[in-house]
Amino acid sequence: MTASSPLPPRRLALAGLLACALAVSAPTHAEPSEQDLARQALERGQVLPLRTVLDKIEREYQGQALKIEFERDGGRFIYEIRLLQRNGHLAKLKVDAADGHVLEIKRKEP
């Protein structure tokens, strides 16, 4: 076989499969997930455990958390909590994850 002759179909298929396998196993440099970011911050002692924050928020604002997001905002870790209050109102709270201090509240009528 010369350098200019095409690969037989079987060898071409094997080469393609090898290329796909290498591409799948190649390390990626994707951003860490919200969960990974939260876990790392908790392990470093940069944030309070979510359960601690939820206990405080649910008690003080008389409601139940429906949705929770964890994000970094300008170097600060934030728990964004959607809370269904006992009076039927929906509240969206931004809470400093380091100390549990409520930074912002937005309310919606039922």
Buried (B, 14 or more C-beta within 10 A) or exposed (E): EEEEEEEEEEEEEEEEEEEEEEEEEEEEEEEEEEEEBBBEBBEEEEBBEBEEBBEBBBEEBEBEBEEBEBBEEEEEBBBBBBBBBEEEBBBBBBBBBBEBEBEEEEEEEE
